Amino acid sequence: MTDRMHWSQLLSKKRIGRGEADNPEEGDLRSEFEKDYHQVTMSAAFRRLQDKTQVFPLDKSDFIRTRLTHSLEVSSIAKALALNIGEAVCVSGRDPEFGIREKEAVSEILQCAGLIHDIGNPPFGHFGEEAIREWFRRFFGSKAGSDKMELIGRSACMDLLDFEGNAQAFRLVTKLGFPGMNGGMNLTEGVLSAMVKYPHSSAEKEIRGISGHKFGYFRAEEKTFLRIADDTGTGKRRNPIVYVLEAADDIAYSTADIEDAYKKGFFSYSTFVRELKRRGTPQGFIRRLTELKKASAAKGSSDPEEYAVRIWLADMQNTLIRSATGSFLSHYEELMRGEMETPLIFSGEAYVLLCNLKQIAYDYAFTSMSIYKTEIAANKILTGLMDEMVPAALSYDGEKKPGLLEEKYLSLIPEEYFAVYHRSARGRSAGEQEYLKLLLVTDFISGMTDSFARNLYLELNGSVI
């Protein structure tokens, strides 16, 4: 049987920058995990999420969610889940290692992890990730690119061929955030462990179940990950807290995407009810939606259908939270051994509801003509920027001085990214340095907001903003 993980290690207060928790200052009553939360909210990377796509790129509406509002919602739901789960574990008395202090610590960790779970995503949402992957597939498929792959090594190149926002998030908070500080944002290991949904490298992905189909860290951060995994006792297993974060993310975006798509007119109330019925959504959930519409109309609401959808989605969030809470308790020992190979919400009425909400949003919004048009534009922007920035980066820090145009492109990259490169490249082989130069570009691109990427592309192509 697999060794059980222990809360005393999982809730590690060590910081990767200085190795130990900060000495408490007089009058500062915050816990170490609350300090992490404040550190994240003060960062430029977190602020940039306000202009990064959740679903609808470059949307002009102030109602539609961005990565920032999504992250805040995930943070809130994750904390609510943690409090419910923590209370259930305490009341059940099933784990003598878990008490009130652990309950508070887990809720604080999840509140912070919710803020940073998407902080590494490039502009234009998940399509931005795919655009970067596709660029590197073409690059490494060329003669010049295949020579680079031979020098760098295929395992390191997989970081780029399968570029992951999850791994970029881990890199950002451990190395790029506050780049003058050793350890990036200098967060606690408890928070960092809780954000790694896929505790594998790109070379190890697909080795097992739920945690293997993506990867959670680049080769450049492998030593940092392994240190955290050793200190928290997780090894290559998922931290139990990760399942709660994942459930919060699922609950947040499955309900939010429906609300945003409805608000943008991708489907009507009657279409939504019809689709819920057609897909076998439990009758009690549908009945609740229609009752809300009747009650709203009776009160003279100006738009009883919109009111009903919004209140119903809030009710469904509560339903999903209860389901995830019960699942965590039912599978507690599996989670503590790192053996659970399903999400928390994986069966019953709540699972049917969750799947149906995701599928309706996909069918009516994600495949809409407006989304396709913005994704085509996003691909042109990111491809155009990568076409110029990668050759410039590869000319940097070599025996031959970069050309005049290459120097100009390099001047666009903030100095702090070069500082991270130099700190990482010191004493490395030529192949490792080339790999780090490519990460220099993905760091720069991933740090852009949607608007910055668009405007920079237009400026570089001689267009007037």
N, C-alpha and C positions, 0 to 999 in steps of 0.2 A: 504493500500500500504506500502511496506517495506521502511524504512527510507533510504534515499540516503546517500552514503558515500561522504566524503569531502576531497579534495586534501590537505587541510591544515593539516589533520590528517594522511592521507595515506603517505605523504612525511615526516614522523616523523624523526627528527634528533637525537632523544634520543638514548642513547646507553645502552644496558642492563647491562653492567658491572659497569658503574658509574652513570647511570641514566640521564646524560645530555651530550650534545655534547661537544667535546673537545674545550677548549679555543683556539681560533686561535693564532698561533705563528706568530711573526713578520716575514714578508717575505714569509709566506706560503699562497699562494693564492688558494690552493685547496679547493673544497667544501667538506662537510662531507662525501658525497657519493663517491667522488674521493679518499678520504682517505681510505674508505672501500676497494675500488678496489686495492689500493696499499698494504693494509694489507693482502688481500687474496693472491696476487701474491708473497708475501714474505713468505708465510706459507709452511711448509713441506708437509702438506696434499695436497696442490695444486700441488706441484712439483711431488708428487707420482703418480699423474694422468698420467704422461708420460709413466708409465709402468703398466697401467691398461687397460683391454680390452674394446674396443668399440664393435666390432663384432667378430674379428678374434683373439682368445686367443694366446698369445705367438708367434705372427707372427714375422718373422725375417726381413720382408721388411721394409725399412724406408719410404715407400710411404703410407702404410696402416695407417689409423687413429687410434689413441689411445683416451682414455678419455680426455687427455689434449688437443689434437688438436680439438676434437669434442667440448669441452667446450669453447675454443677460438672462434670457428666458431659460436657457439650459441650466445656467447657474442657479436660478431660483427653483426650478423643478428638481434639480439634483439635491439641493439642500432640503427641500420638502421630503423627498424620498429618503434621504439619509436620516432625518428626524423620525419618520415613520418606521423605517427599518430598525434604527437604533433602539427605539422604544420597544418594538416587538421582540428584539433579541434580549433586551434587559428584562422585560416582563416574563418571557418564557424561561429565563434562567438557564438556558441551554449552554451558555459559554461563560465559565467563571472568569475568563480573561476580559470579558466585555462588560463595562459598566457605564455609568453616567459620563465619566471623563472621555471614554472612548467614543461614546455617542456624540459628544460635542466636537471632538477632534475630527471624526469622520464627516460630520456636517460642514465643518469649516474647510476641510480639504476639498470636498466636492463642490462647495460654493466657488472655490478658487479654480479648481480644475475645469469647471463649466465655462469659465471666462477664457481659458487658454486652449480649449480643445480644438478650435479652428484657427488659432492665431497664425499658423504658418501657411494658410491657404493663399495661393497666388490670386491676382485679380481675375474677375469673371468666373468665380465659383469653381465647381469641380470641372467645368469645361476647360478652365485655365490649366489645371493639372494635365488633362489629356493633351492639350495643345503643346505643352512642354515635352511630354513623353514622345509625341509624334515628331517633334522637331529633332530630338536626339535619335530616334529610329532612323530618320532620313540621314542625319549626320554620320552616325556610325556605320550606316550602310554604304557610304561613299568611300572612295579610295583614301582620301585624306583622313576621314573619320576612322576607318578600319585600322590605319596605322596608329592613330591615337589610342584606339582600344587595345591594340597589342602592347603599347607602351604602358598604359594605365592598368590593364588587367580587366578581364570581363566581369569579375565579381564586383569590382568598384564601379564599373560602367552601368551595372544593373541599377544602381541608385538613381541614375539619370534616365535610363530606358524605361523604368517603372516609377518615375518621380512621384513622390507621395507628400501631400500636404501634412499628413500626420508626422512623418519624419522631419519635415521642415519645421513644424511646430516645436518638436523636441530640440532641434538644433537652435531655433530662435531663443527659446527660454534658457538654454544651457550655455549658449555661446554668443549669440548676436545681440540679445536685449541688453542694453547698457553695456556696449562692447568694451568700454574701458575697464569694466569690472570683471575680474576672473570669475568665471561661472555664469556669465550672462546676467540674468535677473537675480541670480543667487537665491533661488527658491529652495525650500526644504525638499528632502528626498521623499517625504511622504506625499507631497503634492506631485512631484515629478513622476513617481511610480504610478500614481493614480491616473495620469494622463496618457500612459502608453497602452493603447488598445491592442496593439500588435507587437508583442515582445520578441520580435525577430528582426534580423537584417533582411535586405533585399535578396540575398543569396539563400536564405532559409525559408522564405515565404512559401506557403502551400504545403508545409510539412505536416500540419495537423489542423483540423477543425476550425472553429470560429475565430481563433486568434491568428491563423496562419495565412489567410488569403490576401492580406496586405502586409506591409512591414512598418515598423515603428521608429526606426532610427537609421541614419546613414552610417556608412563605414567610418566617417570622420568622427562620429560621436560614440563609437562602439565601446571604448574604454569607459566613458562616462556612464553609459547605460549599464555595463556590467558591474561597475562599482555600486550603483544604486540598487541593482538587482541583488547583489550580495548583501548589502547593508539591510535591505528590507526583507530579505529572505524569500523573494519571489522566484529567483532564478529566471528561467525562460517561461515561467507561468504567468498568467494574468493575475494581477492584483484583484482581490474580490471587489474592491471599490470601483474598478473599471466597469464591471457589469452594471453598476448603478448609474455611472456616468453615461454609458451607452444607452441605457433605458431612458434616461432624461433627454438625451439627444433625439431618440426616436419619437418620444412623446411630443417634444417641442416642435420638431419640423413636420411631423405627420399632421398635426392639427393646424400649425401656422400656414403651411403650404395651401391647405384647403381654404383658410380664411383669406389669404392673399389672392388666390386664384378666383375666389368668388367675388371679392371686391373689384378685381380687374375685369370682371364680366366674362370669364372663360366658361362659366356654366351658370344656369339659373337655379333657383330654389327647387323648382319642380324636377329639373334634371338631376339635381343632387339626390333628392329623395328617391327618384327612380333608380339611380345607379346604386344607392345603398341597398335597395330591395333586390335588384337584379343580381348583386354579388353575394347575397345571402347574409347580410348584416342582421344580427339578432333583432327580433321584433321589438323588444323592449327599448332598445336604443332609438329605433325609428319612431316609435310611439312618443318618446320623450321629445323628439324634434318637432313633431306635428303639434303636440300639446303646447310647446313654447310659442309656436306661431299663433295658435288660437288665443292664448293668454295675452300675447302682445297686441294682437288686433283688438281684443276686447278692451284694452287699456287705451286705445286710440293712438298707438305708435304710428309714426309716419312711414316706417318701413318694417313691418312685422317679420318679414322673411329674413332680412339681414340680421335683425335683432335675434331671431330664433337661432340662426346658424352660429352666431358668435357666442351666445350663452350655452348652446348645446356643445360646442367645441370645448368650452371651459369645463362643462360637466364630464365630457369624455376624457379630458385630461385627468380628472379626479378618479375616474374608473380605471384608467391605465396605471395610475400611481398605486392604487390599491392592489391591482394585479401584480405589479412588479414587487411590491412589498411582500405579498404572500409567497411569491415565488422565491425570493431571497431566503425567507425563513425555511421554506420547504426543502431547499437545496443547500442549506447552510454548510454542511460538511463537505459537499462536493466543491463548493466555492472556496472554502478554506484550504482544500488540497489542490486547487487549481485544475480540477478535473471536469468542470462543467463545460460542455461543448455546444450549448445553445444560449441565446439571449435570455434575459429574465422573463420577458413576455414571449412565450413560444407555443401556447396552447390555450384552448377555451375561447369564450366569447370575446375577451379582450384582444386576443391574437387575431381573430377574424376581423374585428373592428380596425385594428392597427393596419393590417394588410390592405383592407379595402380603402382606407383613407389614403394610404401611400399610392395605391394603384389609380384611384380617381384623379389625384393630383397629377400623376404622371400622364395619364391619358388625355387630360383636358388642358394642362398647362405646359408641361415639360416638352410636349411634342407640338406645341402651337407654332404657327408661322412666325410670330413676333420673336419667340425664343430662338428659332432657327436663324433668323436674320441677325440677331445680336451675337449669336455664337459664331456665325461666319465673319462678322466684323471683328470679334474678339480674336479669332484665329489669325486674321490678317495683322492685327496689332502685335500680338505676341510673337508670331513668326517673324515679322519685320524687325522687331527689337532684337530677337535672338540672332537673326542673320547678321546683324552688325556687332552685337556685343560679344558674342563668343569668339570670333576671330581676334577682336581687340584684346580680350582677356588672355587668350592663348599666347599673344605676343608680349605679354607683360612679364617682367622679372626673368627675362632670358638673356642669353649672350648678345642677341641682336636687339638693338633698340627699336621700339614700336615706331611705325610710320606716323606721319603727321596726322592723318585722319584717325588712325587707331588711338593716338594719344588724346584726341578730342573726345572720342567715345569713352575712353577710360576716365576722362575728367568728369563724366556724368555720374560715376559711381561714388557714393559717399566715402569719405576717408576712413570711417570706422570699419567698413567692410574690408578694406585693404589691411587694416590693423589686425583683424581676425585672421585673414589669409596669412600674413607674415608670422603671426604667433603659431599658427598650425603648420606652416610649411618649413619652419626652421629644422634643419637636419634631415629632412625627408628626401627620398629618392626622386629622380626626375619624373617618373610615372606618377608618384603620389602628388607631386607639385602640380602636374597637369590636371589631375583630378580635382585638386583644391581650386584651381583657376576656374574650372567649369562650375563648381559650387559657388564661386564668387559671383558668377552671372545669375545663377538661380536664386541666390540670396537677394541680389538687386531686384530681379524681376518679381520675386515673391513678395518683397516688401512694398511694392507699388500698390496704390489704390487703383480702382477702375478708371477714375477720371485722370489720374496722373499718367497712367499707361497710355490712355487714348490721346491725351494732349501732347505727351512726349513724342509719340509716333507721328502725329500730325505735324509737329514742329520740325522733326527730323526729315520729313518729306516735303517741307516747304509750304505747308498749308497754313493759312491764317486762322487762329482760334477765334 
